Amino acid sequence: MRRVPQAMFRFTTGEKADLNGAVLEAFGVAGEHLETTLGLDGVRERLRAVGWIADIEDEELHEALKRLVGWRLLDVVHNHAENYRTAEEYERRNLHYSLTREGEAALAGVRHALEVLASTGALQTAVLEAITDRLDELTVLSGEPAAADRRIFSTLRELEGHLEALVENTKAFNGQLQRLLRAEGVDLDVFREVKAATVAYLQEFLVDLDRRGETVAAAVARVEEQGIAVLRERALCGAELPPVPGEDPAAGWLEGRRARWAGLRAWFLPDDGSRPRIEQLHDVARRAIVSLLQVLERINESRRRSSSVVQDFRELARWFAAAPDEDDLHRLWSTAFGLGPARHAHLAHPDPELVPSSHSWSEAPPVEVSALLRTSGRTERFTRTGKVRDVAAVRAERAERARAERSELARAWKVLETDGPVRLSSFGTLDPAVLDRLLDLLGRALAAPPDVGGRRRATTVDGGVEVVLSRAPDVRTALLHTSKGTLAGPDYVVHIMAAGGATAFPAGRAAAGQEAAG
């Protein structure tokens, strides 16, 4: 990393920091109005434009300009093109100042720092949609003639701007979230309100986040199919970089585009097969929701408890320090740490009449105490051993229930097995139990990632049945009828078969048809 010049940000500290910053901001505003140099009068005028309303003498302003020149933030030149009528006019109009490269960098750095301090992070799904739109636009423009080079350049820069906004807003929001979790002394009602709003915000962001990430990844793949290197070269032609002395800026410009494209792939379609950062963002948001709820629970617990153990011991220490004599100390110790009443005090001898009540406990014979009394608080009780239950009937009932379930499962797979890819609408009317099996298969398939051809594969829990699901070329709705109602949904193309591609049930649908005919 290149080192920042030592004096670049010196103008932000010291007694004259406000004046130095205002002067530098005045030159920044002048540059926005295409004024490259300012004289003393121009600086004074621009100071009023940036909000400096205090009176300032010419000598003080000269000193401020001189300091900035010494720090290499301003450059000073003599204006020999003017005609000066008096010495005073020469003093005021001879010297002209302009921002150096270090001055421009220092001003941009301070502006960015103030912007970050004043801004709040955000998780915006609209940015993901904007990235997808720009990628699709690049795919279309890559097939157009050279006249579209400028549009390719502008679209590529817009794409990079959206990606940068996504990264910066995500970092800022994560930092803001961590500061919220570390907040101490927050009012419970205020924190509960902020927590509820933040959790709702995170949950809304997480809706369809996986689908949006897959959409962006597919758009990136489509652009690369057209040739990303050629696209960058065309964007370079559309950039129309001005010639500069020394090294050709084209190489650095292309390297910057390559680095930003690598960052885009790291977020949505990594080269090394690692998890995309958009999925990591999904995990961070989930953990943030759990952390917020845990922090709220801890705050509620601390508010619910009137005093803590530490406070109790401190109060007891104050009582010990204030005790008047040693006897009071012993009584206080016995009250705080002494043993409570013995739980076996209610026990008696097997024949209490043999032991007079006037005898001291030290003289009386010992009493048998149950070992369970110390751990459970109860004495031993000896009862008759319970009768062993006959579980043969229960075992037979469970075996019969298992056979019935296997038979029902086999009939369901016979109905659902297909000879090849079919539409969901071809199933027509189904038994409710069969529909449950079908919905379980579809849910597993939709949860699986698509392959290169867009197909999704999944198997049942036992791995015996496999389903291959893909989208239909047209948009239709499938209606599946049962005795409990009708289910409507997308008319996917499915292929249900035994795992490995073999026929799961030889009878297949023919057997189901024979049973229906019989």
N, C-alpha and C positions, 0 to 999 in steps of 0.2 A: 504493500500500500504506500502510495506517495505521501511524503510528509507535507503538512500544511505549513506555509511560511510563518515564521515566528510572530511577526507583527501584524498578521492579517486581521485578527479579531481584537487587537489592542484597543480599538476605538470604542468597544462596548463596555470598558471598565474605566475607572478613574473619575475624577471630579467633573470633567467636561464630557462625560460619556453621552449625555443627552444632546448636547450641541453637535458633537462629532457625528452621532447617528443621524440627526436631523439633516446635517449638511450632506452626508452620503446619500440619504433618502431623496434629497432634493435633486442630486445628480441622476438618481435612478428614475425619478418622475420625468426629468428633462429628456432622458434617453427614450422613454416611452412616447414622447412628443417629437422624436427625431431631432433633438437638439444635442449635438455631440460635445459642444464646449459651452462653458458659462463663464462670464466675467463676474466681477464683484456685484454689480447691480442685478445680474441674472440670478446669482446665488441667493441674494436677499429676496428677490421676488418668488423664487421657488420655495424658499423657507416658509414664506407665508402660505403657499399652496399646500405644504405638507403639514400645516397646523402649528408652526412655531410662531407664537404671538408675542413673545417677550422681546423687549427692546435689546438690540445688540449693536455695539459700536463697531466702526470699521476696523479698528485695531484688533478687537477681539475676534472678528470674523476672519481677518488676515491670519491671526495666530492659529485659528482652527484649520484653515486651508493649508497653512504651512505644516501643521502636524500631520495631516493626512498625506501631504506630499512626502514628508519624511518617512512615513510608514509604507510608501509605494502604493497607496490606494488611489491617489490622484496624480495626474501628470500636468505639468504647467508649461505653457509655451508663451512666447512674446508675440503679440499681434502687431506686426509691422505694416499691415495693409491699411491701417487707419491713419487719419490726419488728426493730430492732437493740437488744440489751440492753446491750452494752458498746461502748466505742470501738474495741477490738480487733476485735470482730465486724463493726463498721461498715467498718473498713479492709479486712477480708478479703472481705466479701460485697457491698459497695456497687457496685463497678465490675464490669460484665459486658462481655465482648468477643465480637465476631462477625466473620466474614470479610466483607470488602467484595467488590465485583465484580472489582477488580484483584487482590485476594488469591486469589479463586477461580481467576482466569486464571493467576496466577503458579504456584499449586500444581498446576494441570492441566498447565502447560507443563513444570515440573520432572518431574512423573510421566511425561509422554510422553517427555521426553528420556531419562530413565533406562530406560524401557521399550525405546526404540529401541536404546540402547547394549547392552542385555542380550539383544535379540532377534536372530534370524537370518532372512534372507529365504527365501522358498520359492516354487517354481513349482508350483501345485496345479491339476491338471485337475478336481478335485472342485469348485473354486470356479466353473469354467465350467459344470459341470452344475447347480450350485445356482442360478446366474444364469438358466439356461434354465428350470428348474423354477419360479422366481418369475415369470418373464415369462409362462409358460403359465398360471400361476395368475391373473395379472392379466387375461389374455384371457378366462378363464372368469368371473371376478368382474365384469368390465365389463358382462356381460349380465344380472346379477342385480339385484334391486330395491335401493332406498336402504338397506335394512337391512345391506347388505354394505359400506357406506362405511368402517366401522372396519377391516374385514378388508383392504380396498384400501389404507388408510393403513399398516397394519402390514406388508403384503406389499411395498409400495413402499419402505418404510424398510429392510426386510430386503434387497431388491434393491440399494439404494444401499450398504448395509453390505458386501455381497459384492463389489460393484465396487470399493469403497474398499480392501477387503482385497486384491483382485487387484492394484490399482495399487501399494499400499504394499509388498506382498511382492515384487512384481517389481522395484521400485526398490531395495529392500534387497538382494535376491539379486544384482542386477547390480552394485551397489557391492561386495558381498562377493566376487563373482567377479573384479572388477578388482583388488581388494586381493590376492587369491590370485595373480593373474598378476604383480603387482609385488613379490611376496614375495622377499626376498633372504636368503641364508644359511639357506635351508630344507634340512633333511636330505633327501637324495635318496630314501631309502626312504619317509619320511613323505610327501613330495610325490607320489611315484608312487602311493601308496595313496589319498591325497586326490584326485589327478587321476583315477584309475580310477573312484572312487566318484562324482565329479562328472560325468564323461563319461557314465557309465551313468544317472545321474539325469536329465541333459539329454536323452539319447536316449529314455528312458521318457516324459518329458514331451512330446517331439515326436511320439510315436505318436498318430495320428489328431487332431493339433492342428488341421489344416485343417478336418476334418469337424466338430469341436466348434465352431470359430469360425463356420462356415456355419450350424450349428444355432442358435446364439445370434442371428445376423443374421436368420434366418427368423423366430425368435420375436419379435424387435423389430418386424419388419414386421407381424406379426399383431396385436401390441398397437396399433400406430399405425393399423391399419385400423379398430379399434374407436373411435378418437378419443382421442389422448393428452391433449388439453386438457381434455376432459370428465372423463377419469380423474383428472387432477390436482385438478380442482375437487371431485370426490367424495372424494378423499383429504384435501383441506382440511377438508371437513365431518367426516370421520372423525377428524381430528386433534384437534378440539375445543380450539383454542387459547384460552388464558385472556385476558380483556381486560386491556390495559395502558394506562397514560396516554400520550397523545401519538399517535404514528403507528400506524396499523393494522398489526399484524404479519402479516396475511394476504398482503399484496403481497410482502414479503420472503420469506415461506415459499414462495410459488409461484415466485418468481425462483430460489430455491435448488434447487427441484425441476427447473426448466427447465435450469439449468446442469448438474445431475448427469445428466439425460437426454441432454444434448448430449455429455457425456463418455462415456456409454455408447455413443452412436452413433459417436463418434470411434474407439472401440476395435473396433467390430464392423461398423458400417454408416455410413460417413462421408457427409455431405450433399454435399460438394464433389467426390465421385468419387475422392478420393485413396485410397491404400492403407490398409486398416484397421491399427490398431496391433497387433492380434493377429498379423498377418502380419509386421510389423516385429519383433515378439518372436520369431517363428520364425527370422528371419534372424540376430538377435542370438544366439540359442542355437546356431545352426549355426557362426557365427564364433567363439563361445566354445569350442566343441569343438576347432576347428582351432587356436586360440590356445593352449589347454592342451597339445595335442600338440606344438606348436612350442616352447613353453617347456620341456617335458620333454626335447625333443631338444637344445636348447641347454645344458641342465644336464648331460645325458649327455656332450655334446661337451666341455664344460669340465672335467668330472671325468675324461674319458678322456685329456686332454692333460696331460702331467706338468708342462710349463712353457709360458708364453706368450712371444711375441716381446718384449713389454715387459720381462719378467723376464730374458730372455736378454741384452738390451742393458744392463740395469742391472748384471747380473753382470759383463759385459765391461768396463763402466766402472770397476767396483771393481778388476778386474785391471789396467787401465791405471793407475789411481791407485797401485797397490801395486808397479808395475814398478820394479826397482832402478836401471836406467840407460837411456840412449837406445837402445842396441842391442837391449835386451830389448823396448822399445816397438816398434821396427821389426819384430822377429820376430813379436811378437804381432799387429801390424797385417797382416803378410803372411799369417799363419795364418788370421786372421779374415776379411780382405777381399781377399786376393791371388787372382790368377787360378789356376785349377787347371791340370793338365797339358793341353797342346794336343792336340786330337783328331787333328791332321794329322801328329803326330810319327812315325807309322808309314809315311808316304809316302816314296818314294825316287825318284831320278832314273830316267829311261827306261833309261839304261845306267850302273848304279852303278860299274862298273869304271873309268869315265873320271874319277871323282872319288875321289882317295885318301881313306881313312878318317882320315888325320892332318890333313886340312884343317879349319880352323875353319868354323863355319856361316856366319860373316860373309864368308868368302872363297869359299865354294862358290856355284855358280850357283843361282838360285831354283828351287823345285819348283812345278809347276802344282797348284793346289788347286781341287777342284770347288766350285762355288757352292752346291750342295746340301748340302755337308758341314756348313755352319754352321747351316742350318735343320732338316735332317732327320737329320744324323749319318751319312749314307751318301754314297758317291761315285757319280757318274754311271755308268750301265751302258747301253751301246748294244746293243740286241738287234733281231732281225728284227721288222718290223711284224706284229701279229697279224692273222689272217685274218678278214675281215668275215663274220659269220654270216648265213646266209640265213633271214630271218624270215617268209617267205611262208607256210610251213606253220603257224607259230604264229599268224599273223594270221588265216588261214582258220579255224583251230580256235577262236579267240576269237570270230570272227563267228558261227560255227555255235552256239557256246554261248550267245551273246547272243540269237540267234533262238529257241533252245529256251526260254530263260528268259522271253522275251516271250510265246511261245505258252502256256507254263504259267501265266503271270500272267493272260492273257486267259481261259483256261479257268476259273481260280479265280474271277475276277470274274463270269463267266457263271453259275457255281453260286451265288454269294453275292448276286447282284442280286435285289431284291424289287420286286414291283409296288406295294407299299405297306407300312405298318407290320405287322410279323409278330413273333411270339415267337421267341426263340432255339431253343426246343425244336422248332420246325417244321423246322429244318435236318436233324435226325435223324442220319444217318450221313454223315461227310465224309472226304475224303482228308486225310492228315496235313498236306500242304502247304497245302491250302485252309483247314484249321483254323488254321494259323499266320497266314494272311492275316486271318482273322476275328478272332483274338485281338489282332493288331496294331491293327485298327480299333477294337475295344472298348476297348483300353488308351488309345488317343488320345481316344476320346470320354469315358471316365471321368476323364481328366486335365483336360478342359475344364470351365470353370465353367457351371452351368446358367443357362438364361434364365428369364424371368418364369414361363413355364409348366412349368419343371422339366426341359425337354429339354436335352440336351447334343449339340453338333454338332462334328464333326471331319472332316478330310480326310486323304488319303494324302500321302506326301512330295511326289509330283509334282502334287498338287492335282487329280487326275482323278476320284477317287471320294470321295463324301461319305457319312457315316453320321450318322443322327439317332437318339439313344438316349434312352429314358425308362423310368421304373419302371412295372411292371405294377400294376394296381389290387389284385391279390391277391398272396399270397406263395407262389410255387411254385418248384420246382427244375428247371432244364433239364439234360438229359443229352445230350451230344454224343458219338457213338461214332466211333472211328477204328480202323484196324488195329493201332494201338499201345496202345489202351486207351480208357477212357471218362472224359470231363471233366464234372464236375457243378458247377453254379453258379446264381446267381439267373437267373430266367427273364425277362430284360429284353425290352422291345418295341423292335425296331430297324427302321430303314428305310434300306437300302443302295441308292445310286443314283449316277448321274454327278453331278459337281459342277455346280450350277445347277438341278437338278431334272429334267433331260432323261433319256431312256433311255440308259444307258451302252452297252449291247450289244443291238442289235435282236433278235438271236436269243433272248437272255435265257435263261430256264429251259427254254423250249421246245426250243432247240438242245441243251441239256444232256440233256433227256429223250430226244430223238431219238438222240443218241449212245449213251445207255444202252440204248435199245431195239435199236439196231443191234448 
